[in-house]
């Protein structure tokens, strides 16, 4: 699990960023806990997905 997170650091960093932002929004009561919990599968999905969504294909 650690290797997957560290080898695919771009999506893991994006997931950690979303987690931090959503926790701040809950702390300042901009969103409710229900909205935070609804967003958690997206955050956890970004932590474990591969970086294939960030690869740029060279132009041919």
Secondary structure, DSSP 4 states (H G I P E B T S, - for coil): -HHHHHHTHHHHHHHHHHHHHHHHHHHTTSS-HHHHHHHHHHHHHHHHS-GGGGPPPPP-
